[in-house]
Each structure stands twice: as C-alpha cells, then as structure tokens.
C-alpha cells in the first residue's frame, strides 16, 4: 500500500513592525502583498498571521492586508508625546 504524501502545514507568525523596520533599515520598502505570495510559494505557508497595532482610521490598511491573504491580529498600541505632539508608537507601514 502506497503512503499518501502529506502537504506541509506551515504557518507564519509575523510582527509587522519588526519586519517593516528591519526591511526599511536595509533601504528597501516591503510589498506585503508580494511578500505573502513569496511565503506561499517558497515555504508553502498556508496561514500567515500578521500582528499589528490597531489605530482607528487605518481600516483601509487592515482591509488591504486581509485581501493580501494575511490573518490580521491586532495588538495594543502606545500613544507617546513627542515634541508636543502625540504619536502612536509602532505604526509606520503601508500596503501597496
């Protein structure tokens, strides 16, 4: 009896800010949509969980990530005061 070959069951757990800043540090801009295709083709990643801070008003970003086949998991954000202005720490990504 021949054994049936199982498909790999690979998952990716991605911290969006660490990934984005690491790529940006190399002088690149990450295309999240193409990156998802790369994960699927190269590593057979079935599910890609993308951890990202939730900021009201960025719904189109989150929708774009979901359309690119990420499972978006929201994490708390931290508002910090910087030069008399409040900024949300960890929110510097964009989807092409």
URWO-V386282 format. One record per backbone hydrogen bond with DSSP energy under -0.5 kcal/mol. CO is the residue of the C=O (numbers start at 1). NH is the residue of the N-H. E is the energy in kcal/mol with one decimal. If there is no record, write none. Layout:
CO&NH&E  CO&NH&E
This chain:
8&10&-0.5  10&46&-2.4  10&47&-1.2  12&14&-0.6  12&49&-3.4  14&16&-0.9  14&51&-3.3  15&19&-2.4  16&20&-2.7  17&21&-2.8  18&22&-2.1  19&23&-2.3  20&24&-2.6  21&25&-2.2  22&26&-0.7  23&26&-0.8  23&28&-1.8  24&27&-1.8  30&32&-0.9  31&35&-2.4  32&36&-1.9  33&37&-1.6  34&38&-2.3  35&39&-2.4  36&40&-2.0  37&41&-3.0  38&42&-2.9  38&43&-0.6  39&43&-1.3  39&45&-1.7  40&44&-0.9  44&10&-0.8  44&46&-0.6  47&12&-2.5  47&49&-0.6  48&50&-0.6  48&71&-3.2  49&14&-3.3  49&51&-0.6  50&52&-0.5  50&73&-2.9  51&16&-2.3  52&75&-2.2  53&55&-0.5  55&58&-2.0  58&61&-0.6  58&62&-1.8  59&63&-2.6  60&64&-2.3  61&65&-2.1  62&66&-2.1  63&67&-2.5  64&68&-1.3  65&70&-1.9  66&69&-1.6  69&48&-0.5  70&72&-0.8  71&50&-2.6  72&74&-0.5  73&52&-2.4  75&54&-1.5  78&80&-0.5  78&89&-3.3  80&82&-0.5  80&87&-3.1  82&85&-0.8  85&82&-4.0  85&87&-0.6  87&80&-3.0  87&89&-0.7  88&91&-1.1  89&78&-0.7  90&92&-0.6
